[in-house]
Amino acid sequence: ELFRRQIEALAASGSVLTLDEAVARLTTADATDPVSGVVVTFDDGTADFAEVAVPILAEHKVPATLYLATAFVEEQRNFPDDGRPLSWSALADAVSTGWVTVGSHTHTHALLDRAEPTAVDAELDRSIELIGERLGVRAAHFAYPKAVAGSPYADRSVRARFASAALAGGHPNRARADVHRLARTPIQVSDGFRWFERKVAGGMALEEQLRTVLNKRRYRHATA
């Protein structure tokens, strides 16, 4: 019910853009002009995206991008904390609504700041290949797993394959921003509605700065 209320508020605001629209605005707007709008994104590819989120998005005509970690769907491997993966058929149904686009979140949710160059290319190419084969669409956008920026090699590889890439940030993206380092603000259940409104309005940057510092320590020895 909280998610439904949040999406209803976004729909009523008329501020929601597709990711393609947002990237185009950021790329072409004059640096002195404000760029308004909100993009809705999801990560990973758990089953509740199709079961819960998509019907509400479609009902309120709110577009969204799902950054998909393809290995979990292809192998029907559970995500951490027993998150059930989507099926390809459920995801195809979601895409067919016209309100969902699918981007890459690597193949195995690998952290690209510590992967070898050959592994980086394999992670990106396999995700693109599977999304194309199973859904008949091109993955044009990318999000770094756990919002951890990649190595210089990974950065070049991502730029060569995708129209945009997302990290963390917790602040609005400005005109002429680097669209391969887009800021995103995570929405959590604990935000309720009050903090959701604050985040949509562009606040809470300090929270995200603290989160970024903590994540660097938390994932120091992780690979995915």
N, CA, C and O of each residue as an XYZ file, in Angstrom:
896
protein
N       0.820     -1.209      0.000
C       0.000      0.000      0.000
C       0.853      1.258      0.000
O       0.489      2.261     -0.615
N       1.988      1.207      0.689
C       2.891      2.364      0.685
C       3.426      2.608     -0.724
O       3.463      3.747     -1.189
N       3.840      1.535     -1.404
C       4.341      1.682     -2.772
C       3.262      2.244     -3.686
O       3.536      3.116     -4.510
N       2.042      1.751     -3.543
C       0.942      2.263     -4.360
C       0.763      3.762     -4.121
O       0.586      4.521     -5.074
N       0.807      4.194     -2.872
C       0.636      5.613     -2.558
C       1.766      6.444     -3.168
O       1.533      7.540     -3.679
N       2.978      5.918     -3.113
C       4.119      6.637     -3.695
C       3.968      6.786     -5.204
O       4.214      7.862     -5.749
N       3.569      5.721     -5.877
C       3.403      5.778     -7.328
C       2.226      6.675     -7.700
O       2.300      7.405     -8.688
N       1.163      6.633     -6.940
C       0.039      7.545     -7.179
C       0.498      8.995     -7.112
O       0.088      9.817     -7.931
N       1.350      9.311     -6.137
C       1.846     10.683     -5.986
C       2.712     11.087     -7.171
O       2.605     12.211     -7.661
N       3.562     10.186     -7.632
C       4.392     10.489     -8.799
C       3.538     10.687    -10.041
O       3.780     11.599    -10.831
N       2.539      9.833    -10.211
C       1.660      9.956    -11.377
C       0.928     11.287    -11.357
O       0.801     11.945    -12.389
N       0.448     11.685    -10.190
C      -0.290     12.942    -10.079
C       0.603     14.148    -10.337
O       0.131     15.191    -10.790
N       1.894     14.004    -10.048
C       2.818     15.133    -10.233
C       3.117     15.410    -11.700
O       3.510     16.522    -12.053
N       2.934     14.413    -12.555
C       3.264     14.579    -13.970
C       4.748     14.739    -14.234
O       5.144     15.208    -15.301
N       5.578     14.349    -13.263
C       7.013     14.603    -13.369
C       7.822     13.399    -13.827
O       9.035     13.510    -14.005
N       7.177     12.247    -14.021
C       7.936     11.025    -14.303
C       8.337     10.970    -15.775
O       7.521     11.189    -16.670
N       9.608     10.675    -15.997
C      10.174     10.531    -17.339
C      10.647      9.108    -17.537
O      10.953      8.410    -16.571
N      10.709      8.673    -18.794
C      11.454      7.450    -19.076
C      12.939      7.773    -18.932
O      13.339      8.936    -18.984
N      13.738      6.750    -18.754
C      15.180      6.974    -18.640
C      15.735      7.558    -19.936
O      16.618      8.415    -19.899
N      15.230      7.107    -21.074
C      15.671      7.676    -22.360
C      15.384      9.175    -22.418
O      16.230      9.956    -22.854
N      14.187      9.575    -21.977
C      13.823     10.996    -21.986
C      14.735     11.791    -21.067
O      15.179     12.884    -21.420
N      15.016     11.247    -19.894
C      15.853     11.957    -18.931
C      17.274     12.130    -19.459
O      17.861     13.204    -19.332
N      17.820     11.078    -20.048
C      19.182     11.171    -20.593
C      19.232     12.202    -21.714
O      20.189     12.970    -21.812
N      18.205     12.222    -22.559
C      18.161     13.209    -23.645
C      18.114     14.627    -23.089
O      18.804     15.515    -23.590
N      17.306     14.842    -22.056
C      17.217     16.187    -21.463
C      18.537     16.602    -20.849
O      18.997     17.725    -21.056
N      19.151     15.700    -20.095
C      20.422     16.028    -19.443
C      21.507     16.323    -20.463
O      22.377     17.163    -20.232
N      21.451     15.635    -21.580
C      22.490     15.776    -22.603
C      22.347     17.064    -23.393
O      23.349     17.669    -23.774
N      21.117     17.492    -23.645
C      20.897     18.618    -24.546
C      20.588     19.932    -23.841
O      20.696     20.992    -24.457
N      20.210     19.892    -22.578
C      19.830     21.126    -21.880
C      21.023     22.049    -21.693
O      22.161     21.598    -21.560
N      20.750     23.337    -21.685
C      21.787     24.307    -21.372
C      22.211     24.132    -19.928
O      21.383     23.874    -19.054
N      23.504     24.271    -19.681
C      24.041     24.021    -18.340
C      23.430     24.927    -17.287
O      23.442     24.586    -16.104
N      22.893     26.082    -17.693
C      22.310     27.011    -16.721
C      20.824     26.752    -16.484
O      20.229     27.348    -15.586
N      20.216     25.862    -17.285
C      18.787     25.608    -17.153
C      18.530     24.480    -16.160
O      19.261     23.490    -16.151
N      17.508     24.613    -15.328
C      17.153     23.499    -14.455
C      16.532     22.368    -15.268
O      15.797     22.616    -16.224
N      16.827     21.135    -14.890
C      16.248     19.963    -15.538
C      15.381     19.261    -14.504
O      15.894     18.710    -13.529
N      14.080     19.279    -14.712
C      13.176     18.672    -13.747
C      12.686     17.329    -14.252
O      12.722     17.046    -15.449
N      12.232     16.516    -13.329
C      11.705     15.210    -13.697
C      12.250     14.132    -12.791
O      13.290     14.298    -12.155
N      11.535     13.025    -12.741
C      11.892     11.884    -11.905
C      11.889     10.633    -12.770
O      10.999     10.449    -13.600
N      12.879      9.780    -12.577
C      12.929      8.481    -13.246
C      12.800      7.395    -12.183
O      13.469      7.450    -11.151
N      11.946      6.415    -12.433
C      11.743      5.308    -11.500
C      12.565      4.114    -11.979
O      12.452      3.698    -13.132
N      13.390      3.567    -11.092
C      14.219      2.412    -11.457
C      14.151      1.350    -10.365
O      13.886      1.643     -9.199
N      14.400      0.108    -10.776
C      14.475     -1.027     -9.866
C      15.742     -1.808    -10.191
O      16.246     -1.746    -11.312
N      16.250     -2.537     -9.216
C      17.451     -3.340     -9.415
C      17.167     -4.826     -9.279
O      16.193     -5.243     -8.651
N      18.034     -5.602     -9.879
C      18.197     -7.036     -9.662
C      17.254     -7.895    -10.497
O      17.701     -8.514    -11.462
N      15.954     -7.957    -10.161
C      15.027     -8.810    -10.890
C      14.351     -9.844    -10.018
O      14.266    -11.014    -10.389
N      13.866     -9.419     -8.853
C      13.122    -10.333     -7.984
C      11.683    -10.461     -8.475
O      11.164     -9.590     -9.173
N      11.052    -11.580     -8.089
C       9.721    -11.910     -8.610
C       8.681    -10.865     -8.232
O       7.714    -10.663     -8.967
N       8.866    -10.200     -7.097
C       7.858     -9.223     -6.678
C       7.808     -7.999     -7.590
O       6.848     -7.230     -7.535
N       8.824     -7.809     -8.422
C       8.746     -6.728     -9.401
C       7.557     -6.959    -10.325
O       6.775     -6.040    -10.571
N       7.414     -8.185    -10.840
C       6.296     -8.497    -11.741
C       4.990     -8.660    -10.981
O       3.931     -8.254    -11.460
N       5.066     -9.251     -9.799
C       3.851     -9.572     -9.053
C       3.218     -8.351     -8.391
O       1.994     -8.245     -8.318
N       4.052     -7.431     -7.910
C       3.554     -6.292     -7.144
C       3.734     -4.969     -7.881
O       2.782     -4.203     -8.028
N       4.958     -4.699     -8.347
C       5.266     -3.370     -8.882
C       4.616     -3.117    -10.242
O       3.994     -2.074    -10.443
N       4.753     -4.055    -11.172
C       4.299     -3.800    -12.543
C       2.808     -3.489    -12.626
O       2.442     -2.540    -13.319
N       1.930     -4.235    -11.959
C       0.505     -3.869    -12.041
C       0.220     -2.451    -11.554
O      -0.629     -1.763    -12.120
N       0.911     -2.013    -10.523
C       0.693     -0.655    -10.010
C       1.268      0.379    -10.970
O       0.648      1.418    -11.200
N       2.435      0.112    -11.529
C       3.028      1.020    -12.514
C       2.111      1.164    -13.724
O       1.864      2.277    -14.189
N       1.606      0.040    -14.236
C       0.747      0.072    -15.414
C      -0.578      0.773    -15.120
O      -1.088      1.523    -15.952
N      -1.128      0.525    -13.940
C      -2.391      1.159    -13.561
C      -2.279      2.673    -13.582
O      -3.202      3.367    -14.010
N      -1.144      3.181    -13.118
C      -0.968      4.636    -13.010
C      -0.144      5.223    -14.155
O       0.187      6.408    -14.155
N       0.179      4.376    -15.125
C       0.906      4.811    -16.327
C       2.225      5.485    -15.974
O       2.549      6.557    -16.484
N       2.970      4.843    -15.101
C       4.282      5.333    -14.680
C       5.350      4.420    -15.283
O       5.389      3.234    -14.955
N       6.215      4.938    -16.155
C       7.272      4.112    -16.752
C       8.387      3.839    -15.747
O       8.621      4.628    -14.831
N       9.063      2.725    -15.930
C      10.165      2.367    -15.039
C      11.199      1.552    -15.800
O      10.898      0.923    -16.814
N      12.414      1.578    -15.291
C      13.502      0.760    -15.825
C      13.919     -0.255    -14.772
O      14.127      0.097    -13.611
N      14.042     -1.503    -15.174
C      14.573     -2.556    -14.308
C      15.988     -2.877    -14.761
O      16.201     -3.282    -15.904
N      16.958     -2.696    -13.865
C      18.336     -3.107    -14.125
C      18.465     -4.571    -13.692
O      18.396     -4.883    -12.504
N      18.650     -5.450    -14.656
C      18.533     -6.888    -14.426
C      19.893     -7.576    -14.286
O      20.775     -7.403    -15.128
N      20.051     -8.354    -13.217
C      21.192     -9.254    -13.056
C      20.794    -10.592    -13.668
O      20.113    -11.393    -13.027
N      21.213    -10.832    -14.894
C      20.611    -11.879    -15.726
C      20.871    -13.296    -15.254
O      20.042    -14.170    -15.508
N      21.977    -13.569    -14.581
C      22.275    -14.943    -14.172
C      21.201    -15.495    -13.246
O      20.875    -16.680    -13.306
N      20.654    -14.641    -12.392
C      19.674    -15.113    -11.417
C      18.383    -15.556    -12.105
O      17.749    -16.524    -11.686
N      18.005    -14.844    -13.158
C      16.810    -15.221    -13.913
C      17.099    -16.436    -14.785
O      16.301    -17.372    -14.832
N      18.226    -16.427    -15.468
C      18.567    -17.526    -16.375
C      18.711    -18.853    -15.627
O      18.287    -19.898    -16.119
N      19.309    -18.805    -14.439
C      19.566    -20.031    -13.675
C      18.531    -20.267    -12.582
O      18.605    -21.255    -11.851
N      17.559    -19.349    -12.473
C      16.562    -19.413    -11.397
C      17.238    -19.582    -10.037
O      16.875    -20.435     -9.228
N      18.232    -18.733     -9.830
C      19.013    -18.720     -8.591
C      18.453    -17.635     -7.672
O      18.255    -16.500     -8.105
N      18.199    -17.971     -6.422
C      17.675    -16.976     -5.498
C      18.674    -15.871     -5.247
O      19.883    -16.098     -5.222
N      18.152    -14.667     -5.060
C      18.965    -13.543     -4.627
C      19.242    -13.679     -3.127
O      18.606    -14.495     -2.460
N      20.183    -12.889     -2.586
C      20.386    -12.896     -1.134
C      19.081    -12.631     -0.385
O      18.172    -11.981     -0.903
N      19.006    -13.139      0.827
C      17.803    -13.023      1.668
C      16.602    -13.716      1.035
O      15.455    -13.312      1.228
N      16.895    -14.776      0.271
C      15.841    -15.620     -0.315
C      14.929    -14.864     -1.279
O      13.746    -15.182     -1.399
N      15.474    -13.876     -1.957
C      14.677    -13.182     -2.964
C      14.463    -14.061     -4.182
O      15.427    -14.441     -4.847
N      13.210    -14.392     -4.487
C      12.919    -15.239     -5.643
C      13.169    -14.467     -6.936
O      12.790    -13.300     -7.034
N      13.791    -15.087     -7.918
C      14.038    -14.391     -9.182
C      12.797    -14.362    -10.062
O      11.927    -15.226     -9.957
N      12.726    -13.376    -10.914
C      11.729    -13.358    -11.971
C      11.919    -14.545    -12.899
O      12.988    -15.153    -12.925
N      10.900    -14.869    -13.646
C      11.048    -15.767    -14.795
C      11.131    -14.893    -16.044
O      10.673    -13.751    -16.052
N      11.722    -15.449    -17.093
C      11.784    -14.685    -18.346
C      10.391    -14.406    -18.889
O      10.153    -13.342    -19.460
N       9.466    -15.349    -18.719
C       8.121    -15.129    -19.239
C       7.417    -14.000    -18.490
O       6.719    -13.192    -19.103
N       7.595    -13.938    -17.170
C       6.988    -12.847    -16.404
C       7.593    -11.512    -16.798
O       6.896    -10.500    -16.867
N       8.885    -11.517    -17.054
C       9.541    -10.274    -17.453
C       9.108     -9.859    -18.854
O       8.943     -8.669    -19.124
N       8.922    -10.822    -19.743
C       8.418    -10.500    -21.086
C       7.025     -9.890    -21.000
O       6.713     -8.948    -21.729
N       6.189    -10.421    -20.116
C       4.862     -9.843    -19.920
C       4.960     -8.414    -19.409
O       4.193     -7.544    -19.824
N       5.915     -8.172    -18.500
C       6.102     -6.817    -17.967
C       6.511     -5.856    -19.073
O       5.993     -4.742    -19.153
N       7.435     -6.279    -19.923
C       7.890     -5.429    -21.030
C       6.740     -5.156    -21.993
O       6.631     -4.061    -22.546
N       5.885     -6.155    -22.189
C       4.784     -6.008    -23.141
C       3.760     -4.962    -22.710
O       2.971     -4.504    -23.537
N       3.756     -4.574    -21.436
C       2.834     -3.524    -20.990
C       3.184     -2.172    -21.595
O       2.338     -1.280    -21.664
N       4.425     -2.019    -22.031
C       4.878     -0.736    -22.553
C       5.386      0.217    -21.487
O       5.832      1.318    -21.810
N       5.327     -0.185    -20.221
C       5.753      0.694    -19.123
C       7.079      0.276    -18.517
O       7.566      0.935    -17.598
N       7.674     -0.802    -19.008
C       8.908     -1.324    -18.424
C       9.985     -1.453    -19.491
O       9.755     -2.044    -20.546
N      11.148     -0.906    -19.217
C      12.331     -1.155    -20.034
C      13.344     -1.901    -19.173
O      13.337     -1.794    -17.947
N      14.207     -2.650    -19.830
C      15.167     -3.490    -19.110
C      16.580     -3.072    -19.448
O      16.961     -3.006    -20.617
N      17.358     -2.789    -18.407
C      18.768     -2.479    -18.562
C      19.615     -3.554    -17.906
O      19.090     -4.527    -17.364
N      20.907     -3.377    -17.956
C      21.841     -4.366    -17.415
C      22.305     -3.987    -16.009
O      22.520     -2.818    -15.690
N      22.450     -5.028    -15.181
C      23.018     -4.889    -13.835
C      24.157     -5.892    -13.690
O      24.417     -6.408    -12.603
N      24.831     -6.157    -14.807
C      25.810     -7.225    -15.025
C      25.095     -8.567    -15.096
O      23.877     -8.643    -14.936
N      25.870     -9.630    -15.337
C      25.291    -10.971    -15.403
C      25.137    -11.572    -14.002
O      24.057    -12.045    -13.648
N      26.197    -11.556    -13.213
C      26.165    -12.195    -11.891
C      26.146    -11.197    -10.745
O      26.419    -11.562     -9.602
N      25.823     -9.935    -11.040
C      25.843     -8.881    -10.010
C      27.271     -8.646     -9.517
O      27.490     -8.411     -8.329
N      28.231     -8.708    -10.426
C      29.643     -8.581    -10.073
C      30.019     -7.126     -9.807
O      29.527     -6.215    -10.474
N      30.891     -6.921     -8.833
C      31.429     -5.584     -8.563
C      32.564     -5.331     -9.548
O      33.541     -6.078     -9.587
N      32.429     -4.279    -10.337
C      33.344     -4.065    -11.455
C      34.578     -3.247    -11.101
O      35.397     -2.953    -11.972
N      34.717     -2.880     -9.843
C      35.944     -2.169     -9.454
C      37.082     -3.142     -9.177
O      38.235     -2.726     -9.065
N      36.776     -4.432     -9.065
C      37.806     -5.414     -8.708
C      37.867     -6.585     -9.685
O      38.644     -7.517     -9.481
N      37.063     -6.549    -10.734
C      37.044     -7.633    -11.719
C      38.139     -7.432    -12.761
O      38.467     -6.301    -13.120
N      38.702     -8.540    -13.243
C      39.690     -8.480    -14.311
C      39.022     -8.025    -15.616
O      37.825     -8.241    -15.804
N      39.791     -7.397    -16.517
C      39.192     -6.908    -17.769
C      38.384     -7.949    -18.524
O      37.304     -7.633    -19.023
N      38.873     -9.183    -18.623
C      38.115    -10.195    -19.357
C      36.801    -10.510    -18.651
O      35.791    -10.772    -19.303
N      36.811    -10.485    -17.327
C      35.593    -10.747    -16.561
C      34.607     -9.597    -16.728
O      33.401     -9.824    -16.820
N      35.108     -8.369    -16.768
C      34.234     -7.207    -16.985
C      33.485     -7.351    -18.298
O      32.262     -7.219    -18.344
N      34.225     -7.623    -19.363
C      33.599     -7.744    -20.677
C      32.596     -8.891    -20.716
O      31.527     -8.770    -21.314
N      32.945    -10.005    -20.075
C      32.035    -11.149    -20.055
C      30.753    -10.817    -19.301
O      29.663    -11.191    -19.735
N      30.875    -10.122    -18.183
C      29.695     -9.751    -17.388
C      28.756     -8.850    -18.188
O      27.541     -9.048    -18.177
N      29.309     -7.878    -18.870
C      28.487     -6.938    -19.634
C      27.892     -7.600    -20.868
O      26.698     -7.469    -21.138
N      28.730     -8.313    -21.618
C      28.260     -8.899    -22.875
C      27.230    -10.000    -22.652
O      26.268    -10.111    -23.412
N      27.426    -10.819    -21.611
C      26.466    -11.889    -21.365
C      25.108    -11.324    -20.967
O      24.073    -11.852    -21.371
N      25.107    -10.249    -20.172
C      23.820     -9.656    -19.780
C      23.100     -9.078    -20.998
O      21.895     -9.267    -21.160
N      23.838     -8.379    -21.845
C      23.239     -7.820    -23.066
C      22.700     -8.937    -23.952
O      21.597     -8.836    -24.487
N      23.486    -10.001    -24.102
C      23.101    -11.122    -24.965
C      21.808    -11.769    -24.475
O      20.894    -12.005    -25.265
N      21.727    -12.053    -23.181
C      20.547    -12.737    -22.656
C      19.295    -11.862    -22.730
O      18.218    -12.350    -23.071
N      19.428    -10.599    -22.420
C      18.267     -9.701    -22.512
C      17.772     -9.631    -23.953
O      16.567     -9.611    -24.205
N      18.704     -9.596    -24.887
C      18.317     -9.578    -26.292
C      17.657    -10.872    -26.733
O      16.630    -10.848    -27.411
N      18.244    -12.012    -26.348
C      17.709    -13.310    -26.769
C      16.366    -13.620    -26.121
O      15.446    -14.094    -26.787
N      16.255    -13.355    -24.831
C      15.047    -13.773    -24.095
C      13.896    -12.777    -24.217
O      12.729    -13.161    -24.145
N      14.223    -11.501    -24.403
C      13.165    -10.479    -24.404
C      13.028     -9.753    -25.732
O      12.034     -9.064    -25.962
N      14.015     -9.898    -26.610
C      13.948     -9.219    -27.900
C      14.149     -7.723    -27.814
O      13.673     -6.978    -28.671
N      14.866     -7.269    -26.767
C      15.132     -5.835    -26.607
C      16.620     -5.624    -26.370
O      17.333     -6.534    -25.948
N      17.072     -4.414    -26.646
C      18.475     -4.054    -26.426
C      18.607     -3.372    -25.076
O      17.894     -2.409    -24.795
N      19.504     -3.858    -24.245
C      19.771     -3.217    -22.951
C      20.617     -1.970    -23.196
O      21.826     -2.062    -23.411
N      19.973     -0.806    -23.161
C      20.666      0.439    -23.499
C      21.258      1.138    -22.290
O      22.069      2.052    -22.438
N      20.862      0.720    -21.092
C      21.280      1.429    -19.877
C      21.846      0.436    -18.860
O      21.548     -0.757    -18.909
N      22.664      0.945    -17.945
C      23.407      0.096    -17.014
C      23.403      0.712    -15.623
O      23.415      1.934    -15.478
N      23.386     -0.133    -14.604
C      23.579      0.322    -13.226
C      24.653     -0.537    -12.577
O      24.613     -1.764    -12.669
N      25.616      0.108    -11.919
C      26.686     -0.615    -11.238
C      26.131     -1.334    -10.010
O      25.456     -0.708     -9.193
N      26.398     -2.635     -9.861
C      25.939     -3.345     -8.664
C      26.419     -2.683     -7.377
O      27.571     -2.266     -7.263
N      25.513     -2.600     -6.420
C      25.751     -1.973     -5.120
C      26.209     -0.525     -5.254
O      26.751      0.045     -4.307
N      25.993      0.077     -6.431
C      26.359      1.464     -6.704
C      27.848      1.717     -6.520
O      28.250      2.842     -6.225
N      28.673      0.684     -6.690
C      30.122      0.809     -6.564
C      30.703      1.075     -7.950
O      30.553      0.254     -8.855
N      31.357      2.203     -8.117
C      31.916      2.578     -9.416
C      32.961      1.559     -9.865
O      33.662      0.969     -9.043
N      33.053      1.362    -11.166
C      33.978      0.376    -11.705
C      35.400      0.892    -11.822
O      35.674      2.069    -11.585
N      36.289      0.001    -12.187
C      37.668      0.366    -12.474
C      37.714      1.241    -13.726
O      36.724      1.329    -14.452
N      38.860      1.893    -13.987
C      38.958      2.667    -15.231
C      38.641      1.827    -16.468
O      38.010      2.320    -17.403
N      39.073      0.563    -16.482
C      38.755     -0.295    -17.621
C      37.252     -0.543    -17.704
O      36.664     -0.480    -18.784
N      36.634     -0.826    -16.558
C      35.194     -1.064    -16.542
C      34.435      0.172    -16.992
O      33.449      0.060    -17.721
N      34.875      1.334    -16.574
C      34.223      2.579    -16.982
C      34.240      2.714    -18.502
O      33.226      3.064    -19.106
N      35.378      2.440    -19.117
C      35.471      2.533    -20.583
C      34.580      1.491    -21.252
O      33.942      1.773    -22.266
N      34.537      0.295    -20.687
C      33.721     -0.767    -21.273
C      32.233     -0.456    -21.178
O      31.477     -0.716    -22.114
N      31.818      0.099    -20.047
C      30.416      0.476    -19.873
C      30.048      1.587    -20.848
O      28.996      1.526    -21.483
N      30.893      2.589    -20.974
C      30.611      3.700    -21.881
C      30.512      3.235    -23.335
O      29.753      3.801    -24.121
N      31.268      2.219    -23.681
C      31.259      1.732    -25.062
C      29.981      0.962    -25.392
O      29.640      0.800    -26.564
N      29.269      0.486    -24.362
C      28.129     -0.390    -24.590
C      26.777      0.242    -24.274
O      25.763     -0.161    -24.843
N      26.744      1.222    -23.380
C      25.471      1.713    -22.861
C      25.332      3.222    -23.023
O      26.319      3.957    -23.047
N      24.082      3.662    -23.134
C      23.796      5.095    -23.269
C      23.897      5.825    -21.947
O      24.064      7.044    -21.925
N      23.797      5.095    -20.836
C      23.932      5.718    -19.520
C      24.364      4.670    -18.519
O      24.273      3.470    -18.778
N      24.838      5.135    -17.364
C      25.180      4.242    -16.257
C      24.875      4.962    -14.954
O      25.095      6.166    -14.825
N      24.363      4.199    -13.984
C      23.921      4.782    -12.716
C      24.785      4.309    -11.561
O      25.240      3.166    -11.514
N      24.992      5.234    -10.629
C      25.725      4.953     -9.399
C      24.819      5.309     -8.219
O      23.608      5.096     -8.278
N      25.397      5.844     -7.166
C      24.627      6.350     -6.030
C      24.564      7.871     -6.166
O      24.626      8.385     -7.282
N      24.443      8.587     -5.078
C      24.494     10.041     -5.159
C      23.531     10.737     -4.230
O      23.940     11.588     -3.440
N      22.238     10.386     -4.309
C      21.269     11.008     -3.431
C      21.026     12.475     -3.703
O      20.609     13.213     -2.810
N      21.283     12.909     -4.933
C      21.059     14.311     -5.292
C      20.588     14.376     -6.739
O      20.780     13.416     -7.484
N      19.982     15.471     -7.151
C      19.512     15.579     -8.542
C      20.673     15.576     -9.528
O      21.785     15.992     -9.201
N      20.399     15.106    -10.729
C      21.373     15.184    -11.817
C      21.187     16.506    -12.549
O      20.068     16.873    -12.907
N      22.271     17.208    -12.767
C      22.223     18.530    -13.389
C      22.397     18.441    -14.901
O      22.910     17.451    -15.423
N      21.967     19.479    -15.588
C      22.151     19.554    -17.034
C      23.621     19.387    -17.394
O      24.505     19.919    -16.723
N      23.862     18.646    -18.455
C      25.200     18.339    -18.958
C      26.008     17.492    -17.979
O      27.235     17.433    -18.064
N      25.311     16.835    -17.046
C      25.995     15.894    -16.163
C      26.518     14.720    -16.977
O      26.027     14.458    -18.075
N      27.498     14.020    -16.454
C      28.015     12.816    -17.095
C      26.957     11.731    -16.974
O      26.719     11.223    -15.878
N      26.323     11.370    -18.070
C      25.216     10.409    -18.013
C      25.708      8.975    -17.777
O      24.896      8.058    -17.657
N      27.004      8.778    -17.711
C      27.540      7.478    -17.328
C      27.963      7.456    -15.860
O      28.624      6.527    -15.398
N      27.560      8.510    -15.139
C      27.739      8.541    -13.682
C      26.494      9.185    -13.052
O      26.600     10.094    -12.229
N      25.343      8.705    -13.447
C      24.097      9.269    -12.953
C      23.905      8.978    -11.464
O      24.183      7.878    -10.988
N      23.430      9.980    -10.750
C      23.104      9.793     -9.335
C      21.719      9.182     -9.198
O      20.805      9.508     -9.955
N      21.576      8.299     -8.231
C      20.266      7.733     -7.896
C      20.054      7.826     -6.389
O      21.009      7.869     -5.613
N      18.791      7.855     -5.992
C      18.437      7.909     -4.581
C      17.599      6.694     -4.232
O      16.495      6.551     -4.759
N      18.080      5.812     -3.363
C      17.305      4.628     -3.008
C      16.105      4.975     -2.129
O      16.203      5.804     -1.224
N      14.988      4.338     -2.404
C      13.788      4.477     -1.586
C      13.625      3.196     -0.777
O      13.652      2.096     -1.330
N      13.458      3.341      0.514
C      13.336      2.197      1.408
C      11.978      2.195      2.098
O      11.338      3.238      2.235
N      11.547      1.014      2.530
C      10.282      0.919      3.246
C      10.281      1.842      4.461
O       9.271      2.471      4.775
N      11.428      1.913      5.140
C      11.508      2.726      6.356
C      11.365      4.222      6.085
O      11.174      4.998      7.022
N      11.454      4.642      4.817
C      11.265      6.056      4.483
C       9.832      6.506      4.733
O       9.575      7.686      4.972
N       8.892      5.546      4.675
C       7.496      5.938      4.764
C       7.144      6.866      3.612
O       7.690      6.737      2.516
N       6.238      7.795      3.857
C       5.861      8.731      2.796
C       6.561     10.077      2.946
O       6.865     10.730      1.947
N       6.817     10.492      4.167
C       7.446     11.798      4.406
C       8.834     11.869      3.785
O       9.146     12.807      3.051
N       9.676     10.862      4.086
C      11.035     10.907      3.565
C      11.066     10.591      2.081
O      11.965     11.039      1.369
N      10.092      9.821      1.606
C       9.953      9.618      0.165
C       9.779     10.963     -0.536
O      10.442     11.231     -1.538
N       8.889     11.810     -0.015
C       8.672     13.135     -0.622
C       9.951     13.967     -0.595
O      10.265     14.668     -1.557
N      10.684     13.886      0.510
C      11.934     14.634      0.604
C      12.929     14.163     -0.453
O      13.603     14.978     -1.083
N      13.018     12.873     -0.641
C      13.962     12.329     -1.606
C      13.569     12.694     -3.037
O      14.427     13.052     -3.844
N      12.294     12.606     -3.350
C      11.830     12.974     -4.687
C      12.122     14.437     -4.979
O      12.402     14.807     -6.119
N      12.055     15.267     -3.945
C      12.331     16.702     -4.113
C      13.817     17.002     -4.223
O      14.202     18.149     -4.448
N      14.664     15.974     -4.065
C      16.096     16.174     -4.249
C      16.893     16.259     -2.988
O      18.089     16.548     -3.037
N      16.265     16.014     -1.840
C      16.984     16.093     -0.582
C      17.672     14.795     -0.218
O      17.714     13.858     -1.015
N      18.208     14.744      0.982
C      18.808     13.545      1.562
C      20.175     13.207      0.981
O      20.578     12.045      1.020
N      20.895     14.177      0.450
C      22.223     13.893     -0.108
C      23.193     13.432      0.967
O      24.030     12.566      0.714
N      23.091     14.005      2.175
C      24.007     13.620      3.246
C      23.840     12.148      3.591
O      24.824     11.444      3.817
N      22.593     11.682      3.632
C      22.341     10.270      3.910
C      23.065      9.390      2.901
O      23.658      8.374      3.266
N      23.014      9.783      1.629
C      23.642      8.969      0.595
C      25.156      9.019      0.678
O      25.818      8.023      0.388
N      25.715     10.146      1.065
C      27.165     10.236      1.248
C      27.625      9.272      2.334
O      28.634      8.584      2.181
N      26.876      9.227      3.428
C      27.215      8.307      4.513
C      27.067      6.860      4.056
O      27.893      6.011      4.392
N      26.013      6.582      3.289
C      25.788      5.235      2.783
C      26.951      4.796      1.890
O      27.393      3.649      1.960
N      27.441      5.703      1.060
C      28.538      5.374      0.148
C      29.797      5.003      0.915
O      30.476      4.036      0.571
N      30.109      5.769      1.950
C      31.282      5.472      2.780
C      31.137      4.110      3.446
O      32.077      3.315      3.452
N      29.962      3.838      4.005
C      29.722      2.560      4.665
C      29.798      1.397      3.691
O      30.328      0.336      4.020
N      29.264      1.600      2.484
C      29.272      0.521      1.499
C      30.682      0.163      1.062
O      30.979     -1.008      0.829
N      31.547      1.152      0.948
C      32.929      0.864      0.558
C      33.585     -0.057      1.577
O      34.349     -0.951      1.213
N      33.287      0.162      2.848
C      33.832     -0.708      3.894
C      33.129     -2.065      3.899
O      33.772     -3.105      4.039
N      31.822     -2.046      3.747
C      31.034     -3.270      3.826
C      31.397     -4.247      2.724
O      31.431     -5.456      2.953
N      31.672     -3.734      1.517
C      31.917     -4.601      0.373
C      33.395     -4.717      0.027
O      33.751     -5.091     -1.090
N      34.251     -4.395      0.990
C      35.692     -4.376      0.725
C      36.200     -5.719      0.209
O      37.050     -5.758     -0.680
N      35.687     -6.817      0.757
C      36.174     -8.140      0.375
C      35.182     -8.912     -0.487
O      35.387    -10.096     -0.754
N      34.119     -8.263     -0.920
C      33.110     -8.943     -1.732
C      33.483     -8.912     -3.207
O      34.282     -8.083     -3.641
N      32.894     -9.826     -3.973
C      33.086     -9.826     -5.427
C      31.783     -9.565     -6.161
O      31.793     -9.243     -7.349
N      30.649     -9.703     -5.457
C      29.349     -9.515     -6.100
C      28.338     -9.008     -5.078
O      27.176     -8.785     -5.418
